[in-house]
Amino acid sequence: WVIASARCQSSAGGSTPVLRTAGARVRTGGGAGHGRMKAPIDFVLRGESITLDALLKAAGLAESGGRAKAMVAAGLVRVDGQTELRKACRLRAGQVVSLGDAQLRLQAPPEQNP
């Protein structure tokens, strides 16, 4: 995957790279088998939820918001195994979004200590 304007860093205490994009952190999964769906990528939310089109753009699966909306309208995106046609569908931690052989697993943001 190519994610524009993303920096790749090692996660704390591990060797799993973390891609930092505007609005989220995307943690890449392990290797993928040939012809099979790739391992899910953990997408760490910044808030409680994100819209489907914004997620596709932030994760680098769509090069623009308009392209993300077109992909959803065309029925190319699945949420928790079901085709999702609502562009502004609100997604929360625990849900899985699929586009082609790519899978994003939404994770809750880390707790903030006051």
C-alpha positions as CSV (number, residue, x, y, z in Angstrom):
1,W,0.0,0.0,0.0
2,V,1.1,3.5,-0.7
3,I,-0.2,6.0,1.8
4,A,0.5,9.6,0.8
5,S,2.1,11.8,3.5
6,A,2.5,9.0,6.0
7,R,5.5,8.3,8.2
8,C,6.4,4.8,9.1
9,Q,7.7,4.2,12.6
10,S,8.2,1.2,14.8
11,S,5.6,0.7,17.4
12,A,6.7,1.0,21.1
13,G,8.1,-2.3,22.3
14,G,7.7,-4.2,19.0
15,S,8.7,-4.5,15.4
16,T,5.3,-3.8,13.8
17,P,5.5,-0.7,11.8
18,V,2.9,2.1,12.5
19,L,1.8,4.3,9.7
20,R,0.8,7.8,10.9
21,T,-1.7,9.5,8.7
22,A,-3.7,12.7,9.1
23,G,-6.3,11.8,11.7
24,A,-5.3,8.3,12.6
25,R,-2.6,5.7,13.1
26,V,-2.6,2.6,10.9
27,R,-0.7,-0.4,12.2
28,T,0.2,-2.9,9.4
29,G,-0.4,-6.6,9.9
30,G,1.7,-9.5,9.0
31,G,2.4,-10.9,5.6
32,A,-0.3,-12.1,3.3
33,G,-0.8,-15.4,1.5
34,H,-0.9,-15.6,-2.3
35,G,-4.4,-14.9,-3.7
36,R,-5.9,-14.6,-0.2
37,M,-7.1,-11.6,1.7
38,K,-4.3,-9.7,3.4
39,A,-4.0,-9.7,7.2
40,P,-6.2,-6.9,8.6
41,I,-4.6,-3.5,9.3
42,D,-5.4,-2.0,12.7
43,F,-6.7,1.6,12.2
44,V,-6.6,3.5,15.5
45,L,-9.4,6.0,15.8
46,R,-8.8,9.5,17.1
47,G,-12.3,9.9,18.4
48,E,-15.3,7.7,19.0
49,S,-16.2,7.3,15.4
50,I,-15.3,8.1,11.8
51,T,-17.4,8.2,8.6
52,L,-16.8,5.5,6.0
53,D,-15.6,7.9,3.3
54,A,-13.3,9.7,5.7
55,L,-11.8,6.3,6.7
56,L,-11.1,5.2,3.2
57,K,-9.3,8.5,2.5
58,A,-7.4,8.6,5.8
59,A,-6.2,5.0,5.3
60,G,-5.0,5.7,1.8
61,L,-7.5,3.3,0.1
62,A,-9.0,6.3,-1.8
63,E,-6.9,9.2,-3.2
64,S,-9.7,11.7,-2.5
65,G,-13.0,12.0,-0.7
66,G,-14.9,12.0,-4.0
67,R,-13.2,8.8,-5.0
68,A,-14.1,7.2,-1.6
69,K,-17.7,8.2,-2.0
70,A,-17.7,6.7,-5.6
71,M,-16.3,3.4,-4.3
72,V,-19.0,3.2,-1.6
73,A,-21.8,4.1,-4.1
74,A,-20.5,1.4,-6.5
75,G,-20.9,-1.2,-3.7
76,L,-17.1,-2.0,-3.5
77,V,-16.9,-1.6,0.3
78,R,-18.0,-4.0,2.9
79,V,-18.5,-3.3,6.6
80,D,-18.5,-6.3,8.9
81,G,-19.1,-8.6,5.9
82,Q,-22.1,-6.6,4.5
83,T,-22.0,-4.3,1.4
84,E,-22.3,-0.7,2.7
85,L,-23.8,1.9,0.4
86,R,-24.0,4.8,2.9
87,K,-21.1,7.1,2.3
88,A,-21.4,8.8,5.7
89,C,-22.0,5.6,7.7
90,R,-20.5,6.1,11.2
91,L,-18.0,3.4,12.1
92,R,-16.8,2.6,15.6
93,A,-14.1,0.5,17.2
94,G,-14.4,-3.3,16.6
95,Q,-15.8,-2.9,13.1
96,V,-14.0,-4.3,10.0
97,V,-14.0,-2.6,6.7
98,S,-13.0,-4.4,3.5
99,L,-12.2,-3.1,0.0
100,G,-10.9,-5.7,-2.4
101,D,-8.3,-7.7,-0.6
102,A,-7.6,-5.0,2.0
103,Q,-9.1,-5.1,5.4
104,L,-9.1,-2.4,8.1
105,R,-9.9,-3.3,11.7
106,L,-11.0,-0.2,13.7
107,Q,-9.4,0.1,17.1
108,A,-10.4,2.4,20.0
109,P,-8.1,5.4,20.7
110,P,-5.6,4.9,23.5
111,E,-6.9,6.3,26.8
112,Q,-5.6,9.7,27.7
113,N,-4.3,10.3,31.3
114,P,-5.2,13.7,32.7
